[in-house]
Amino acid sequence: MRTKELLRRRRQQGIVLIITMIFVVVFSAFSVSLATFAGTNLQIAKNHKVATKARYSAESGLEIMRYWLDQVSISGTTSASQRFDAVCTSLQSVLADANATNVNPTQSGSILTIPSVSLAGGSSERFTAVLQSVDVDTLRLSVSGYHDAIQRTIEVDYLFGSEGSSVFDFGVATKGPLSLTGNIELKGVNSAAESNAYIESLDETLALSIVGNSQVDGNVKIGNPMGTVNLQGGQAGIGGETGQDAIDNQVEIGVPLSEFPEPNPDIFESYAINAIDASTDTTANATFENIRIPAGLNPHFSGQATLKGVIFIETPNVVTFSGSVDMTGIIVGDGSVNDDSGTNQIIFQGNVVSQPVSALPSESQYAGLHEQTGTFIMAPGFAISFTGNFSTLSGAIAGNGISFSGNAGGTINGSIIDYSSAGMTLSGNSDLYFNRPGSSNIPAGFVPKTTLAFDASSYREPTL
């Protein structure tokens, strides 16, 4: 019996050893599995972190590119087929002006490539970008963000469009300061807002000076954040108020700058088929139709001048109307909006009567001109002065240095746009009444602004 008991105990001890070994192996395998699983999770987390940083790099790159592209500006005269080239040129100019040497775009055909740009995190966080033309109305921006070896890409579209200039929302818009003296008043025909004034005046802190009994019935916006207003005289006022109340309540200083419209005199040149010369008698009462005034002629119209169609004036020239003028058409000068020299001038010393081009007779020489409404004078680079009376001027007046003095006054069916930084002077004893359509109706000869708009709905993250 004792021997059997000993054998049984020895067998039990052997079983315990085997079970113990099994548990050791199982727990060892479980430990290895846990370690492997933890390592895998750690690698997954690391990969997720790197991928997230790559996506953040792409988003940062997108915001950087949006910032630069928002500053791109191209002429409204640019044809649809040339828009992409114009955008690339403008973007490169914007970057150069800002000394953004870390962004170096290169163009090849319809693709603009921006090589690796390092972000704040260092060389491991960077982005590249590609801008390409999809069609004449659409550009596609693709931005790839990188962190270590991981890449994430975002694509968005930009759409071309056009819009009128906001300066047509004002009766008077001038790049230089505005001065009113005497008894002149700016009024709106339909509402006081039609006589609102926009003054950029970046080179002069005294943006608006009103002396005497002159008034602006609308309100005034000044672009220069340091701009000031000077009111002298008990009746000098703005928006129906005088003194400091007028300045405090009717003047807004430091407004966002308005982009002045681009004039395009060339579209009218083909109508000017009848050139006058030194032998042309401009002293007698005469009718002039679709005429070209050659450079350096400096004619003086002293008789009763009846003008029809397009009066195209080449630079340099000083054109004087000392007699009365009966105008049915548009006066166009081929100067530059950057010319404030005063070399070129259009002078009205007598009375002016004006009708729109829509009133021209139905003759072949005026074909297509009847629809070119909204403009009376578009003469960039020309100083324009009025000293005589007028009842109504048929459209907008644009030049470099515009003045009304003496008894010059009446209704203007449009805006006065002065491209000169030297300033604009209104004086005398007559009032100017503004009857204007606003920025939704662009006067003839002014180019609608070409816009490049970010299309948020096009955002996508393509699968690589």
Residue pairs with C-beta under 8 A, 6 or more apart in sequence:
47 150
50 147
50 148
50 150
51 147
51 150
51 152
53 121
53 125
53 147
53 150
54 145
54 146
54 147
54 150
54 151
54 152
55 145
55 152
56 125
56 145
57 119
57 121
57 125
57 126
57 127
57 145
57 146
57 147
57 152
58 127
58 143
58 144
58 145
58 152
58 153
58 154
59 145
59 154
60 119
60 127
60 145
61 117
61 119
61 127
61 128
61 129
61 143
61 144
61 145
61 154
62 141
62 143
62 154
62 156
64 103
64 117
64 127
65 114
65 129
65 131
65 141
65 143
66 454
68 91
68 94
68 95
68 100
68 103
69 91
69 141
69 158
69 452
69 454
70 454
71 94
72 87
72 90
72 91
72 94
72 452
73 90
73 259
74 83
74 86
74 87
74 90
74 450
74 452
75 86
75 262
75 447
75 450
76 162
76 262
76 447
76 448
76 449
76 450
77 262
77 264
77 447
78 86
78 450
80 136
80 137
80 160
81 136
83 133
83 136
83 160
83 450
84 110
84 133
84 139
85 107
87 131
87 139
87 452
88 105
88 107
88 112
88 131
91 105
91 112
92 105
95 103
95 105
102 117
102 118
103 114
103 117
104 114
104 115
105 112
105 113
105 114
105 131
106 112
106 113
106 115
107 113
110 132
110 133
111 130
111 131
111 132
111 133
112 130
112 131
112 132
113 128
113 129
113 130
114 128
114 129
114 130
114 131
115 128
116 126
116 127
116 128
116 146
117 126
117 127
117 128
117 129
118 125
118 126
119 125
119 126
119 127
121 147
124 146
124 147
124 148
125 145
125 146
125 147
126 145
126 146
127 143
127 144
127 145
127 146
128 143
128 144
128 146
129 141
129 142
129 143
129 144
130 141
130 142
131 139
131 140
131 141
131 142
132 139
132 140
132 142
133 139
133 140
134 140
134 157
136 160
137 159
137 160
138 157
138 158
138 159
138 160
139 157
139 158
139 160
139 452
140 155
140 156
140 157
140 158
141 155
141 156
141 157
141 158
142 153
142 154
142 155
143 153
143 154
143 155
144 151
144 152
144 153
144 154
145 151
145 152
145 153
145 154
151 464
152 461
153 461
153 462
153 464
154 459
154 460
154 461
155 458
155 459
155 460
155 461
155 462
156 454
156 455
156 456
156 458
156 459
156 460
157 455
157 458
158 452
158 453
158 454
158 455
159 452
159 453
159 455
160 450
160 451
160 452
160 453
161 450
161 451
161 453
162 448
162 449
162 450
162 451
163 439
163 448
163 449
163 451
164 261
164 439
164 440
164 441
164 442
164 448
164 449
165 258
165 259
165 260
165 261
165 439
165 442
165 446
165 449
166 258
166 259
166 439
167 173
167 198
167 258
167 259
167 260
167 261
167 415
167 417
167 439
168 261
168 396
168 414
168 415
168 436
168 437
168 438
168 439
168 441
168 442
168 443
169 196
169 198
169 438
169 439
170 196
170 197
170 198
170 221
170 415
171 186
171 188
171 194
171 195
171 196
171 197
171 218
171 412
171 415
171 416
171 432
171 434
171 436
172 178
172 186
172 195
172 197
172 198
172 415
172 416
172 418
172 424
173 197
173 198
173 258
173 260
173 415
173 416
173 417
173 418
174 197
174 198
174 199
174 200
174 201
174 402
174 416
174 417
174 418
174 420
174 423
174 424
175 200
175 201
175 202
175 260
175 418
175 419
175 420
175 421
176 199
176 200
176 201
176 203
176 204
176 418
176 420
176 421
176 422
176 423
176 424
177 199
177 201
177 204
177 206
177 207
177 208
177 209
177 423
177 424
178 197
178 199
178 201
178 207
178 208
178 209
178 423
178 424
178 426
179 208
179 209
179 210
179 211
179 423
179 424
179 425
179 426
179 427
180 186
180 209
180 210
180 211
180 212
180 214
180 215
180 216
180 236
180 426
180 427
181 209
181 210
181 211
181 212
181 214
181 425
181 426
181 427
182 211
182 212
182 213
182 214
182 427
182 428
182 429
183 212
183 213
183 214
183 428
183 429
184 214
184 404
184 409
184 426
184 427
184 428
184 429
184 430
184 431
184 432
185 214
185 215
185 216
185 217
185 431
185 432
186 195
186 197
186 215
186 216
186 217
186 218
186 426
186 431
186 432
186 434
187 194
187 195
187 217
187 431
187 432
187 433
187 434
188 194
188 195
188 217
188 218
188 433
188 434
188 435
189 411
189 433
189 434
189 435
190 435
192 217
192 218
192 239
192 240
193 218
193 219
194 218
194 434
194 435
194 436
195 216
195 217
195 218
195 432
195 434
196 218
196 219
196 220
196 221
197 208
197 216
197 218
197 219
197 220
197 221
198 220
198 221
198 223
198 255
198 258
199 207
199 208
199 220
199 221
199 222
199 223
199 224
199 227
200 222
200 223
200 224
200 257
200 258
200 421
201 207
201 222
201 223
201 224
201 227
202 223
202 224
202 421
203 421
204 224
204 423
205 224
205 226
205 227
205 228
206 227
206 228
206 230
207 222
207 224
207 227
207 228
207 229
207 253
208 220
208 222
208 227
208 229
208 230
208 251
209 229
209 230
209 232
210 216
210 229
210 230
210 231
210 232
210 233
210 236
210 237
210 238
211 230
211 232
211 233
211 236
212 232
212 233
212 235
212 236
213 233
213 235
213 236
214 233
214 235
214 236
214 426
214 427
215 235
215 236
215 237
215 238
216 237
216 238
216 239
216 250
217 239
217 240
218 238
218 239
219 238
219 239
219 250
219 251
219 252
220 229
220 238
220 239
220 250
220 251
220 252
221 251
221 252
221 255
222 229
222 251
222 252
222 253
222 254
222 255
223 254
223 255
223 256
223 257
223 258
224 253
224 254
225 253
225 254
227 253
227 254
229 238
229 247
229 251
231 237
231 238
231 242
231 243
231 246
231 247
234 242
235 242
236 242
236 246
237 246
238 246
238 247
238 250
238 251
239 246
239 249
239 250
240 250
241 249
241 250
259 449
260 337
260 417
260 419
261 398
261 417
261 442
261 446
261 447
261 449
262 337
262 446
262 447
262 449
263 337
263 378
263 380
263 398
263 445
263 446
263 447
264 445
264 446
264 447
265 312
265 332
265 333
265 334
265 378
265 379
265 380
265 445
266 334
267 445
268 310
268 312
268 330
268 332
268 372
268 445
269 312
269 332
269 334
271 290
271 309
271 310
271 312
271 365
271 366
271 369
272 290
272 291
272 292
272 310
272 311
272 312
272 332
273 290
273 292
273 365
274 288
274 289
274 290
274 291
274 292
275 291
275 292
275 293
275 294
276 282
276 288
276 291
276 292
276 293
276 294
276 297
276 299
277 294
277 297
278 297
280 299
282 299
282 300
282 301
282 302
282 303
282 305
283 300
283 301
283 302
283 303
284 303
285 303
285 304
285 305
285 306
286 303
286 304
286 305
286 306
287 306
287 307
287 308
288 305
288 306
288 307
288 308
288 311
289 307
289 308
289 309
289 365
290 308
290 309
290 310
290 365
290 366
291 307
291 309
291 310
291 311
291 312
292 312
292 314
293 299
293 311
293 312
293 313
293 314
293 317
293 319
294 314
295 314
295 315
295 316
295 317
296 316
296 317
297 317
298 317
298 318
298 319
299 319
299 320
300 320
300 322
301 319
301 320
301 321
301 322
301 323
301 325
302 322
302 323
303 323
304 323
304 324
304 326
305 321
305 323
305 324
305 325
305 326
306 326
307 325
307 326
307 327
307 328
307 329
307 331
308 328
308 329
308 360
308 366
309 328
309 329
309 330
309 357
309 360
309 365
309 366
309 369
310 329
310 330
310 332
310 369
311 327
311 329
311 330
311 331
311 332
312 332
312 334
313 319
313 331
313 332
313 333
313 334
313 344
313 346
313 379
313 382
314 334
315 333
315 334
315 335
315 339
315 343
315 344
315 381
315 382
316 343
316 344
317 333
317 344
317 345
318 344
318 345
318 347
319 345
319 346
319 347
320 345
320 347
320 349
321 347
321 348
321 349
321 350
321 352
322 347
322 349
322 350
323 350
324 350
324 351
324 352
324 353
324 388
325 348
325 350
325 351
325 352
325 353
326 353
327 352
327 353
327 354
327 355
327 376
327 394
328 354
328 355
328 356
328 357
328 359
328 360
329 357
329 360
329 369
330 357
330 372
330 375
330 376
330 377
330 378
330 395
330 444
330 445
331 346
331 376
331 377
331 378
331 379
332 377
332 378
332 379
332 445
333 344
333 346
333 377
333 378
333 379
333 380
333 381
333 382
333 399
335 344
335 379
335 380
335 381
335 382
335 400
336 380
336 381
337 380
337 381
337 400
337 419
338 381
338 419
339 380
339 381
339 400
340 400
340 401
340 419
340 420
340 421
340 422
342 383
342 401
344 379
344 381
344 382
344 383
345 382
345 383
345 384
345 385
346 377
346 379
346 382
346 383
346 384
346 385
346 399
347 384
347 385
347 387
348 384
348 385
348 386
348 387
348 388
348 390
348 408
349 387
349 388
350 388
351 388
351 389
351 390
352 386
352 388
352 389
352 390
352 393
353 390
353 391
354 376
354 390
354 392
354 393
354 394
355 394
356 373
356 394
356 395
356 413
357 366
357 369
357 370
357 371
357 372
357 373
357 394
357 444
358 370
358 371
358 373
360 366
360 369
360 370
362 370
371 444
372 444
372 445
373 395
373 443
373 444
374 395
374 396
374 413
374 414
374 437
374 441
374 442
374 443
374 444
375 395
375 396
375 398
375 414
375 443
375 444
375 445
375 446
376 393
376 394
376 395
376 396
376 397
376 412
376 413
376 414
377 384
377 396
377 397
377 398
377 399
378 396
378 398
378 443
378 444
378 445
378 446
379 398
379 399
380 398
380 399
380 400
380 419
381 399
381 400
382 399
382 400
382 401
383 399
383 400
383 401
383 402
383 403
383 420
384 397
384 399
384 401
384 402
384 403
385 402
385 403
385 404
385 405
386 403
386 404
386 405
386 408
387 404
387 405
387 406
387 407
387 408
388 406
388 407
388 408
389 407
389 408
389 409
389 410
389 430
390 408
390 409
390 410
391 410
391 411
392 410
392 411
392 412
392 413
393 410
393 411
393 412
393 413
393 414
394 413
395 413
395 414
395 443
395 444
396 412
396 414
396 415
396 416
396 417
396 436
396 443
396 446
397 412
397 414
397 415
397 416
397 417
398 416
398 417
398 418
398 419
398 446
399 417
399 418
399 419
399 420
400 418
400 419
400 420
401 418
401 420
401 422
401 423
401 424
402 416
402 418
402 420
402 424
403 424
403 425
403 426
403 427
404 425
404 426
404 427
404 428
404 430
404 432
405 425
405 426
405 427
405 428
406 428
406 429
406 430
407 428
407 429
407 430
408 428
408 430
409 428
409 429
409 430
409 431
409 432
410 430
410 432
410 433
411 432
411 433
411 434
411 435
412 432
412 433
412 434
412 435
412 436
413 435
413 436
414 434
414 435
414 436
414 437
414 443
415 434
415 436
416 424
418 424
426 432
442 448
